[in-house]
Amino acid sequence: MEWAWLDTIISGPFLTLLGAAIAAGLSMSGSAKALGIIGEAANGVMVEQPEKFGITLLLQAIGTTQGIYGLLVTFLILSKSGLLTGATEGLTAMVGIQFIAAGLPIGIVGWYSAIAQARVAATSVAVVGKNASLLGKTFIYPAMVETFAVFSLLVSILMWNAIVI
């Protein structure tokens, strides 16, 4: 039986791309879902109070950060690995597995925290729909969820920094 295809899958470049895809794909999927959830709530407020567009847009923007963090880690992975320049000497399967590990924290926590943050931000949209003066106070709650996205970004960067090619 021919197993040559396994060498392609287990190769350092493939595994590295998988790590980058995990970081970007999961975190951006979470942000996309978050923007949908918050946008639905914002549209509900704007039907009756179109002047609150700016306030609701500010709350919606908070759902984008996890995707941005995942994109940053993806760029870091692709840059350090040499895949962007074609200089992949030393990019072994073990190094590729390390890049997967570095992409996992922001991928998983980014996905989950974006959706959790969206649920909180959607209720903040409802609150400012009733009383716009509470924006500053209601912004704190989704920002607290953001803390864990920032922690996972930091963990991914520290793991990425520890990879030696």
Secondary structure as UniProt FT lines:
FT   HELIX           4..9
FT   HELIX           12..48
FT   HELIX           50..52
FT   HELIX           53..61
FT   HELIX           62..64
FT   HELIX           65..81
FT   TURN            82..86
FT   TURN            89..90
FT   HELIX           93..130
FT   HELIX           132..134
FT   HELIX           135..162
//
